[in-house]
Amino acid sequence: MKIIGVTGGVGAGKTKVLSYIGEHYKCRIVRADEVAHLLYEKGQECYNKVVALLGVQILDGSGGIDKKKMAELIFGNNALLEQVNAIVHPAVKNYILAQIAYEKERREVNYFFIEAALLIEEHYDKIVDELWYIHSDADIRKKRLAANRQYSAQKIEGIMKGQLGEEEFRRHCQRIILNNGNLEETYQQIKEIMGDEV
């Protein structure tokens, strides 16, 4: 089983690429964001620690963590963001390592994909066999984020500024997939790397 990390800036189209891979190859796909949301749930590993750090103001009516309230509280506050990340990122990594071990034992998939914006910063290169960088030009990413997520120009600039630059992504990743809008061209690049498995 080959372990592949997929990264790239916000709006690069990582989800689209992985949807295609999920449909055409025998693989397991784990998205770090989804794992984090799972671990924030009541009774899960990060819940008590995050509530202790940020306070009950981030809870919804049923006592769960309200992601929107939490995001508003930590957005733009780097010190608080770092403290949340110090709780969440190690827990996410441990969960992913356990899933890799589980899939290796099961021997039913040929690939294990991990998708996260922070694969490089969180040293996933030590876990994966290969890092892939999904690249889209900044202007295209901005348009996608405005159209698909209704982000304001200010929010987009803030997120992009907090992410690694083009050179850093390229320096750490073994594969670069260009995803500037023509999905057939993007899918063709994946086929060239992975062959026609279906």
Sequence and secondary structure as in RCSB ss.txt:
>XXXX:A:sequence
MKIIGVTGGVGAGKTKVLSYIGEHYKCRIVRADEVAHLLYEKGQECYNKVVALLGVQILDGSGGIDKKKMAELIF
GNNALLEQVNAIVHPAVKNYILAQIAYEKERREVNYFFIEAALLIEEHYDKIVDELWYIHSDADIRKKRLAANRQ
YSAQKIEGIMKGQLGEEEFRRHCQRIILNNGNLEETYQQIKEIMGDEV
>XXXX:A:secstr
 EEEEEE  TTS HHHHHHHHHHHSSEEEEEHHHHHHHHHSTTSTTHHHHHHHH GGGB TTSSB HHHHHHHHT
T HHHHHHHHHHHHHHHHHHHHHHHHHHHHHT  SEEEEE TTTTTTTGGGT SEEEEEE  HHHHHHHHHHHS 
  HHHHHHHHHTS  HHHHHHH SEEEE SS HHHHHHHHHHHH    
